[in-house]
Amino acid sequence: MAQIKNEVAYKAALARIDALLPLVNDETPITDSNYLELDMLSDMVAEYEDAHYPIGVPSLVEVIKLRMYELNLTQKAAAAMIGISSARFSELLSGKREPTFQTARNISINLGISPAIVLGVAM
């Protein structure tokens, strides 16, 4: 399969994808030339991005902050949800303290964060 070999080709592929997106929808037959081109370019762009723009595993603090944003929680409300004081929660968010096992369990259950992320286990 062809590869995107440099940033110029990557940007050209992104521009072509932008041009193809309005031409392809859920009803487009898989034999349509626009569909086929979009499918191939998308795979090539994904491969290039995996190699040149990898997305690392987020830290527990980043995920907690994102979850707080998603749930519209204050630090005080989030601390109450996981059963610790606001001061302890602040230490956790600043990286000064690691969660205890019980706190980690409560973070996973009450904030809906994967146990693998809470425990720092790469998946």
C-alpha positions as CSV (number, residue, x, y, z in Angstrom):
1,M,0.0,0.0,0.0
2,A,1.1,3.5,-0.7
3,Q,2.5,5.7,2.1
4,I,2.5,9.4,2.9
5,K,6.2,10.2,3.1
6,N,6.4,13.8,4.2
7,E,4.5,16.7,5.6
8,V,3.7,18.2,2.2
9,A,2.0,15.0,1.1
10,Y,0.2,14.7,4.4
11,K,-1.3,18.2,4.1
12,A,-2.3,17.5,0.5
13,A,-4.0,14.3,1.6
14,L,-5.9,16.1,4.3
15,A,-7.0,18.7,1.7
16,R,-8.2,16.0,-0.6
17,I,-10.1,14.3,2.3
18,D,-11.8,17.6,3.0
19,A,-12.9,17.8,-0.7
20,L,-14.2,14.2,-0.7
21,L,-16.1,14.3,2.5
22,P,-19.1,16.2,1.1
23,L,-19.3,13.7,-1.8
24,V,-19.5,10.6,0.3
25,N,-22.2,9.6,2.8
26,D,-23.7,6.5,4.4
27,E,-25.6,5.8,1.1
28,T,-22.6,6.0,-1.1
29,P,-21.8,2.5,-2.6
30,I,-18.5,1.1,-1.7
31,T,-17.7,0.8,-5.4
32,D,-17.9,4.5,-5.9
33,S,-14.5,6.1,-6.9
34,N,-14.9,8.9,-4.3
35,Y,-15.6,6.4,-1.6
36,L,-12.6,4.3,-2.5
37,E,-10.3,7.3,-2.7
38,L,-11.6,8.6,0.7
39,D,-11.1,5.2,2.3
40,M,-7.5,4.8,1.0
41,L,-6.5,8.3,1.9
42,S,-8.0,8.0,5.4
43,D,-6.0,4.8,6.0
44,M,-2.8,6.5,4.8
45,V,-3.4,9.6,6.9
46,A,-4.1,7.5,10.0
47,E,-0.9,5.5,9.4
48,Y,1.1,8.8,9.0
49,E,-0.4,10.4,12.1
50,D,0.3,7.3,14.2
51,A,3.9,7.5,13.2
52,H,4.4,11.3,13.4
53,Y,1.7,12.5,15.8
54,P,1.3,9.8,18.3
55,I,-1.2,10.4,21.1
56,G,0.2,9.4,24.4
57,V,-1.7,7.8,27.3
58,P,-3.3,10.6,29.4
59,S,-2.3,11.0,33.0
60,L,-4.8,10.3,35.7
61,V,-4.9,14.0,36.6
62,E,-5.6,14.9,33.0
63,V,-8.4,12.4,32.8
64,I,-9.9,13.5,36.2
65,K,-9.9,17.2,35.0
66,L,-11.5,16.2,31.7
67,R,-14.2,14.2,33.6
68,M,-14.8,17.1,35.9
69,Y,-15.3,19.3,32.9
70,E,-17.6,16.8,31.2
71,L,-19.7,16.4,34.4
72,N,-19.5,20.2,35.2
73,L,-18.0,19.4,38.6
74,T,-16.2,21.7,41.0
75,Q,-13.2,20.4,42.9
76,K,-15.3,20.3,46.0
77,A,-18.1,18.3,44.3
78,A,-15.6,15.9,42.7
79,A,-13.8,15.4,46.1
80,A,-17.2,14.6,47.7
81,M,-18.0,12.1,44.9
82,I,-14.9,10.1,45.6
83,G,-15.1,10.5,49.4
84,I,-12.0,12.6,50.2
85,S,-11.5,16.1,51.5
86,S,-11.1,19.1,49.1
87,A,-7.5,19.6,50.4
88,R,-6.6,15.9,49.6
89,F,-8.2,16.2,46.2
90,S,-6.2,19.3,45.5
91,E,-3.0,17.5,46.4
92,L,-4.1,14.7,44.0
93,L,-4.7,17.1,41.2
94,S,-1.4,18.9,41.7
95,G,0.5,15.6,41.6
96,K,1.7,15.9,45.2
97,R,-0.2,12.8,46.3
98,E,-1.1,9.5,44.8
99,P,-4.6,8.1,45.4
100,T,-4.9,5.3,48.0
101,F,-6.4,2.1,46.7
102,Q,-9.9,3.0,48.1
103,T,-9.7,6.5,46.5
104,A,-8.5,5.0,43.2
105,R,-11.5,2.6,43.3
106,N,-13.9,5.5,44.1
107,I,-12.4,7.5,41.2
108,S,-13.0,4.6,38.8
109,I,-16.5,3.8,40.0
110,N,-17.9,7.3,40.8
111,L,-16.2,9.3,38.0
112,G,-16.4,6.5,35.4
113,I,-12.7,6.4,34.7
114,S,-11.2,3.1,33.5
115,P,-9.3,1.2,36.3
116,A,-6.4,0.9,33.9
117,I,-6.0,4.7,33.7
118,V,-6.5,5.1,37.5
119,L,-3.8,2.4,38.1
120,G,-1.5,3.7,35.4
121,V,-1.5,0.4,33.5
122,A,-0.9,0.8,29.7
123,M,-3.3,-1.1,27.6
